[in-house]
Amino acid sequence: MLKAAAMLVLAAATAAPAPTSSPAPLREIGRVRSRTLCATLRENIAPTLLKVMEADVKIAAGANAFASMSNHQIMHDRGRMQFDRMALGNAVMGLARSIIEAERLLEDKHRFPAAPSTDDERDAAAMKSQIEAVLAQQKAALNVMSGVYETELMGQMQKDLPDTIKDATAQTESHPRFADTDDGVSYLGRTGLAAASPPPKSPPSMGPTHALIGATIYGGSASSLVASSKRIEGVESLAAAAVMNAAADCRRTPAPVPSPSALP
């Protein structure tokens, strides 16, 4: 639905009539929007929606990476886990970038005044608020993804430290060490965040592997992102409806004024 809203905004921009020497005044239909609001839709709202859609794709990529990590942890496959971590990192960076760029487009104080005084300014503020609600949900998904990814990076760094440095820094049991991660594939397991029961060291003999995804911390993270995507979809539908209504108004053009000679 967001894609349809963005395309409608762009269509409204291209459908606008070319200016004439004596343009007819904009009139209320239901209503025709001001040129300022239509420009805001075209130059700020539509690009923001595209960034929001990019973010949705990255969240889906994060969920896929978590599901793959869960499978490969169960299968005890170190090599593929490393590729999974790279995929997760790319998703985290891409999601953060899309959110930052979307917020930048909404920071335009000229397009979105702090104290809106006209109907169109209030409509722009309302659309901004609805999109910000979507971004808030996407940030929550980013927190899930980045939290796991950063923990994995911490584990990798501690594993790669020379033994002498690891011995010097491991002063208490409250600070988990990662020296023995060669026996496993999950750094999260060393932090106490993994599932209570350890994953099997060989492929399960019953049922497909994906049936055991929920048994790992990565599977739980994948499920969390899927649930987040459902919530985001609901908030996006509200924002898209408001944008599509405003864009439809921008496509309306004033009825031509008949010349005196054409009057009966």
HURA-V781966 format. One record per pair of residues at least 4 apart in sequence whose C-alpha atoms are under 8 Angstrom apart, sorted by the first residue. I is the first residue (numbers start at 1). J is the second residue. D is the distance in Angstrom with one decimal. If there is no record, write none. Layout:
i->I j->J d->D
i->I j->J d->D
This chain:
i->1 j->5 d->6.3
i->1 j->236 d->7.9
i->1 j->237 d->6.5
i->1 j->240 d->6.3
i->2 j->6 d->6.2
i->2 j->49 d->6.5
i->2 j->53 d->7.2
i->2 j->236 d->6.8
i->2 j->237 d->7.2
i->2 j->240 d->5.3
i->3 j->7 d->6.1
i->3 j->49 d->7.5
i->3 j->50 d->7.4
i->3 j->53 d->7.6
i->4 j->8 d->6.1
i->4 j->244 d->8.0
i->5 j->9 d->6.3
i->5 j->46 d->7.7
i->5 j->240 d->5.6
i->5 j->241 d->7.5
i->5 j->243 d->6.2
i->5 j->244 d->5.1
i->5 j->247 d->7.9
i->6 j->10 d->6.4
i->6 j->45 d->7.9
i->6 j->46 d->4.9
i->6 j->47 d->7.7
i->6 j->49 d->6.3
i->6 j->50 d->7.1
i->7 j->11 d->6.0
i->7 j->46 d->7.8
i->8 j->12 d->6.1
i->8 j->244 d->6.6
i->8 j->247 d->6.3
i->8 j->248 d->7.3
i->9 j->13 d->6.4
i->9 j->41 d->6.3
i->9 j->42 d->5.9
i->9 j->46 d->6.3
i->9 j->243 d->7.8
i->9 j->244 d->7.3
i->9 j->247 d->5.2
i->9 j->248 d->7.9
i->10 j->14 d->6.5
i->10 j->42 d->6.2
i->10 j->46 d->7.2
i->11 j->15 d->6.0
i->11 j->251 d->7.9
i->12 j->16 d->6.3
i->12 j->247 d->6.2
i->12 j->248 d->7.1
i->12 j->250 d->6.0
i->12 j->251 d->4.8
i->13 j->38 d->7.6
i->13 j->39 d->8.0
i->13 j->42 d->6.5
i->13 j->250 d->8.0
i->13 j->251 d->7.7
i->15 j->251 d->6.4
i->16 j->250 d->7.9
i->16 j->251 d->6.5
i->16 j->253 d->7.6
i->17 j->253 d->7.6
i->19 j->23 d->6.4
i->24 j->254 d->6.9
i->24 j->256 d->7.8
i->24 j->257 d->7.8
i->25 j->254 d->7.5
i->26 j->32 d->6.6
i->26 j->33 d->7.7
i->26 j->34 d->7.2
i->26 j->253 d->7.8
i->26 j->254 d->6.2
i->27 j->31 d->7.4
i->27 j->32 d->6.0
i->27 j->254 d->6.4
i->28 j->32 d->5.3
i->28 j->33 d->8.0
i->30 j->249 d->7.4
i->31 j->249 d->6.1
i->32 j->249 d->5.0
i->32 j->250 d->6.0
i->32 j->252 d->6.2
i->32 j->253 d->7.4
i->33 j->37 d->6.5
i->33 j->38 d->6.7
i->33 j->120 d->7.0
i->33 j->246 d->7.4
i->33 j->249 d->6.0
i->33 j->250 d->5.5
i->34 j->38 d->6.4
i->34 j->120 d->7.1
i->34 j->250 d->7.8
i->35 j->39 d->6.1
i->36 j->40 d->6.3
i->37 j->41 d->6.2
i->37 j->111 d->7.9
i->37 j->120 d->6.1
i->37 j->121 d->7.3
i->37 j->124 d->7.0
i->38 j->42 d->6.2
i->38 j->247 d->7.2
i->38 j->250 d->5.9
i->39 j->43 d->5.8
i->39 j->44 d->7.9
i->40 j->44 d->5.3
i->40 j->45 d->6.4
i->40 j->111 d->6.0
i->40 j->124 d->7.6
i->41 j->45 d->4.6
i->41 j->46 d->5.9
i->41 j->243 d->7.8
i->41 j->247 d->7.2
i->42 j->46 d->5.6
i->42 j->47 d->7.6
i->43 j->47 d->6.7
i->44 j->48 d->6.1
i->44 j->105 d->5.6
i->44 j->106 d->6.8
i->44 j->111 d->8.0
i->45 j->49 d->6.2
i->45 j->105 d->7.7
i->45 j->106 d->7.8
i->45 j->128 d->7.9
i->45 j->243 d->8.0
i->46 j->50 d->6.5
i->47 j->51 d->6.4
i->47 j->102 d->7.7
i->47 j->105 d->7.7
i->48 j->52 d->6.2
i->48 j->101 d->7.7
i->48 j->102 d->4.9
i->48 j->103 d->7.8
i->48 j->105 d->6.3
i->48 j->106 d->7.5
i->49 j->53 d->6.2
i->49 j->102 d->7.8
i->49 j->131 d->8.0
i->50 j->54 d->6.2
i->51 j->55 d->6.2
i->51 j->98 d->5.3
i->51 j->99 d->7.0
i->51 j->101 d->7.0
i->51 j->102 d->5.7
i->52 j->56 d->6.4
i->52 j->98 d->6.9
i->52 j->99 d->7.1
i->52 j->102 d->6.8
i->52 j->134 d->7.9
i->52 j->135 d->7.3
i->53 j->57 d->6.5
i->54 j->58 d->6.5
i->54 j->95 d->7.6
i->54 j->98 d->6.4
i->55 j->59 d->6.3
i->55 j->94 d->7.4
i->55 j->95 d->5.0
i->55 j->98 d->5.6
i->55 j->99 d->6.8
i->55 j->138 d->7.3
i->56 j->60 d->6.3
i->56 j->138 d->7.8
i->56 j->229 d->7.5
i->57 j->61 d->6.2
i->58 j->62 d->6.1
i->58 j->91 d->5.1
i->58 j->92 d->7.3
i->58 j->94 d->6.4
i->58 j->95 d->5.4
i->59 j->63 d->6.3
i->59 j->91 d->7.1
i->59 j->95 d->7.0
i->59 j->138 d->7.9
i->59 j->141 d->7.0
i->59 j->142 d->7.6
i->59 j->225 d->7.0
i->59 j->229 d->7.5
i->60 j->64 d->6.3
i->60 j->225 d->7.6
i->60 j->226 d->7.7
i->60 j->229 d->7.8
i->61 j->65 d->6.1
i->61 j->87 d->7.9
i->61 j->88 d->7.5
i->61 j->91 d->6.1
i->62 j->66 d->6.2
i->62 j->87 d->7.7
i->62 j->88 d->5.6
i->62 j->91 d->5.7
i->62 j->92 d->7.3
i->62 j->145 d->6.7
i->62 j->222 d->7.5
i->62 j->225 d->7.7
i->63 j->67 d->6.2
i->63 j->221 d->7.3
i->63 j->222 d->4.5
i->63 j->223 d->7.5
i->63 j->225 d->5.7
i->63 j->226 d->6.8
i->64 j->68 d->6.1
i->64 j->222 d->7.1
i->65 j->69 d->6.1
i->65 j->84 d->5.6
i->65 j->85 d->7.5
i->65 j->87 d->6.2
i->65 j->88 d->5.6
i->65 j->222 d->8.0
i->66 j->70 d->6.1
i->66 j->84 d->7.7
i->66 j->88 d->7.5
i->66 j->218 d->5.0
i->66 j->219 d->6.2
i->66 j->221 d->6.5
i->66 j->222 d->5.2
i->67 j->71 d->6.4
i->67 j->210 d->8.0
i->67 j->213 d->6.6
i->67 j->218 d->6.5
i->67 j->219 d->5.6
i->67 j->222 d->5.7
i->68 j->72 d->6.2
i->68 j->81 d->7.9
i->68 j->84 d->6.7
i->69 j->73 d->5.9
i->69 j->81 d->5.8
i->69 j->84 d->5.9
i->69 j->85 d->7.8
i->69 j->218 d->6.2
i->69 j->219 d->7.9
i->70 j->74 d->6.3
i->70 j->213 d->5.4
i->70 j->214 d->8.0
i->70 j->216 d->6.0
i->70 j->217 d->7.5
i->70 j->218 d->5.1
i->70 j->219 d->5.4
i->71 j->75 d->6.2
i->71 j->209 d->6.4
i->71 j->210 d->6.4
i->71 j->212 d->7.7
i->71 j->213 d->6.2
i->72 j->76 d->5.8
i->72 j->77 d->5.1
i->72 j->78 d->7.5
i->72 j->80 d->6.6
i->72 j->81 d->6.0
i->73 j->77 d->6.3
i->73 j->78 d->7.7
i->73 j->81 d->7.1
i->73 j->185 d->6.0
i->73 j->186 d->6.7
i->73 j->199 d->7.1
i->74 j->199 d->5.3
i->74 j->200 d->5.9
i->74 j->201 d->7.0
i->74 j->202 d->7.4
i->74 j->203 d->6.9
i->74 j->209 d->7.9
i->74 j->212 d->7.9
i->75 j->200 d->7.4
i->75 j->201 d->6.7
i->75 j->202 d->5.8
i->75 j->203 d->5.1
i->75 j->204 d->8.0
i->76 j->184 d->6.9
i->76 j->185 d->6.3
i->76 j->200 d->7.7
i->76 j->201 d->5.8
i->76 j->202 d->6.8
i->77 j->81 d->6.3
i->77 j->185 d->6.9
i->78 j->82 d->6.4
i->78 j->184 d->7.6
i->78 j->185 d->5.2
i->79 j->83 d->6.9
i->80 j->84 d->6.2
i->81 j->85 d->6.2
i->81 j->185 d->6.9
i->82 j->86 d->6.5
i->83 j->87 d->6.3
i->84 j->88 d->6.2
i->85 j->89 d->6.1
i->85 j->149 d->7.2
i->85 j->152 d->7.8
i->86 j->90 d->6.2
i->87 j->91 d->6.3
i->88 j->92 d->6.2
i->88 j->145 d->7.5
i->88 j->149 d->6.9
i->89 j->93 d->6.2
i->89 j->146 d->7.9
i->89 j->149 d->6.5
i->90 j->94 d->6.0
i->91 j->95 d->6.0
i->92 j->96 d->6.2
i->92 j->142 d->6.6
i->92 j->145 d->6.3
i->92 j->146 d->6.0
i->93 j->97 d->6.2
i->94 j->98 d->6.2
i->95 j->99 d->6.3
i->95 j->142 d->6.9
i->96 j->100 d->6.2
i->96 j->142 d->7.1
i->97 j->101 d->6.2
i->98 j->102 d->6.1
i->99 j->103 d->6.2
i->99 j->135 d->6.7
i->99 j->138 d->7.8
i->99 j->139 d->7.6
i->100 j->104 d->6.2
i->101 j->105 d->6.5
i->102 j->106 d->6.6
i->103 j->107 d->6.3
i->103 j->132 d->7.9
i->104 j->108 d->7.5
i->106 j->112 d->7.4
i->106 j->128 d->6.7
i->107 j->112 d->7.4
i->108 j->112 d->6.0
i->109 j->113 d->4.9
i->109 j->114 d->6.9
i->111 j->121 d->7.9
i->111 j->124 d->7.7
i->112 j->116 d->7.5
i->112 j->121 d->6.9
i->112 j->124 d->6.4
i->112 j->125 d->6.0
i->112 j->128 d->7.8
i->113 j->121 d->7.3
i->113 j->125 d->7.8
i->116 j->121 d->5.0
i->116 j->122 d->5.4
i->116 j->125 d->7.3
i->117 j->121 d->6.4
i->117 j->122 d->7.0
i->118 j->122 d->6.2
i->119 j->123 d->6.1
i->120 j->124 d->6.1
i->121 j->125 d->6.2
i->122 j->126 d->6.1
i->123 j->127 d->6.3
i->124 j->128 d->6.1
i->125 j->129 d->6.1
i->126 j->130 d->6.3
i->127 j->131 d->6.2
i->127 j->239 d->6.3
i->127 j->242 d->6.6
i->127 j->243 d->6.7
i->128 j->132 d->6.1
i->129 j->133 d->6.3
i->130 j->134 d->6.7
i->130 j->235 d->7.5
i->130 j->236 d->7.9
i->130 j->238 d->7.2
i->130 j->239 d->5.2
i->131 j->135 d->6.3
i->131 j->236 d->7.3
i->131 j->239 d->5.9
i->132 j->136 d->6.1
i->133 j->137 d->6.6
i->133 j->235 d->7.0
i->134 j->138 d->6.3
i->134 j->232 d->6.0
i->134 j->235 d->5.8
i->134 j->236 d->6.1
i->135 j->139 d->6.0
i->136 j->140 d->6.4
i->137 j->141 d->6.6
i->137 j->228 d->7.2
i->137 j->231 d->7.6
i->137 j->232 d->6.0
i->138 j->142 d->6.2
i->138 j->228 d->7.8
i->138 j->232 d->7.1
i->139 j->143 d->6.2
i->140 j->144 d->6.6
i->141 j->145 d->6.4
i->141 j->225 d->6.2
i->141 j->228 d->6.5
i->142 j->146 d->5.9
i->143 j->147 d->5.7
i->144 j->148 d->6.5
i->144 j->221 d->7.0
i->144 j->225 d->7.8
i->145 j->149 d->6.2
i->145 j->221 d->7.8
i->146 j->150 d->5.8
i->147 j->151 d->6.3
i->148 j->152 d->6.2
i->148 j->188 d->7.7
i->149 j->153 d->6.3
i->150 j->154 d->6.1
i->151 j->155 d->6.2
i->151 j->187 d->7.3
i->151 j->188 d->6.6
i->152 j->156 d->6.2
i->152 j->186 d->7.8
i->152 j->187 d->5.6
i->152 j->188 d->6.4
i->153 j->157 d->6.1
i->154 j->158 d->6.2
i->155 j->159 d->6.1
i->155 j->178 d->6.1
i->155 j->187 d->5.1
i->155 j->188 d->7.5
i->155 j->190 d->8.0
i->156 j->160 d->6.2
i->156 j->178 d->7.9
i->156 j->187 d->7.3
i->157 j->161 d->6.4
i->158 j->166 d->7.3
i->158 j->177 d->7.2
i->158 j->178 d->5.8
i->158 j->179 d->7.3
i->159 j->178 d->5.2
i->159 j->179 d->5.4
i->159 j->180 d->7.8
i->159 j->181 d->7.0
i->161 j->165 d->6.3
i->161 j->166 d->6.2
i->162 j->166 d->6.3
i->163 j->167 d->6.1
i->164 j->168 d->6.2
i->165 j->169 d->6.1
i->166 j->170 d->5.9
i->166 j->177 d->7.7
i->166 j->179 d->7.7
i->167 j->171 d->7.7
i->170 j->175 d->6.7
i->170 j->176 d->7.7
i->170 j->177 d->6.7
i->171 j->175 d->7.6
i->176 j->190 d->6.3
i->176 j->191 d->6.0
i->177 j->190 d->7.1
i->178 j->187 d->7.3
i->178 j->190 d->6.5
i->180 j->184 d->7.9
i->181 j->185 d->6.8
i->181 j->186 d->7.4
i->181 j->187 d->6.9
i->181 j->190 d->7.9
i->186 j->190 d->7.5
i->187 j->191 d->7.1
i->188 j->192 d->6.8
i->188 j->193 d->5.7
i->188 j->194 d->5.8
i->188 j->217 d->7.9
i->189 j->193 d->5.9
i->189 j->194 d->4.6
i->189 j->195 d->7.7
i->190 j->194 d->7.9
i->193 j->217 d->7.0
i->194 j->216 d->6.3
i->194 j->217 d->5.1
i->195 j->215 d->6.5
i->195 j->216 d->5.3
i->195 j->217 d->5.9
i->199 j->215 d->7.8
i->199 j->216 d->7.5
i->200 j->204 d->7.3
i->203 j->209 d->7.6
i->204 j->209 d->6.8
i->207 j->211 d->6.9
i->208 j->212 d->7.9
i->209 j->213 d->7.3
i->212 j->216 d->7.8
i->213 j->218 d->7.5
i->213 j->219 d->4.6
i->213 j->220 d->7.7
i->214 j->218 d->7.8
i->214 j->219 d->4.6
i->214 j->220 d->5.6
i->214 j->223 d->7.8
i->215 j->219 d->6.6
i->215 j->220 d->7.6
i->216 j->220 d->6.4
i->217 j->221 d->6.2
i->218 j->222 d->6.2
i->219 j->223 d->6.3
i->220 j->224 d->6.2
i->221 j->225 d->6.3
i->222 j->226 d->6.3
i->223 j->227 d->6.3
i->224 j->228 d->6.2
i->225 j->229 d->6.1
i->226 j->230 d->6.5
i->227 j->231 d->6.5
i->228 j->232 d->6.1
i->229 j->233 d->6.1
i->230 j->234 d->6.5
i->231 j->235 d->6.5
i->232 j->236 d->6.0
i->233 j->237 d->6.2
i->234 j->238 d->7.0
i->235 j->239 d->6.7
i->236 j->240 d->6.0
i->237 j->241 d->6.1
i->238 j->242 d->6.5
i->239 j->243 d->6.3
i->240 j->244 d->6.0
i->241 j->245 d->6.2
i->242 j->246 d->6.4
i->243 j->247 d->6.0
i->244 j->248 d->6.0
i->245 j->249 d->6.5
i->246 j->250 d->6.4
i->247 j->251 d->6.5
i->248 j->252 d->6.8
i->258 j->262 d->6.3
i->258 j->263 d->7.1
i->259 j->263 d->6.9
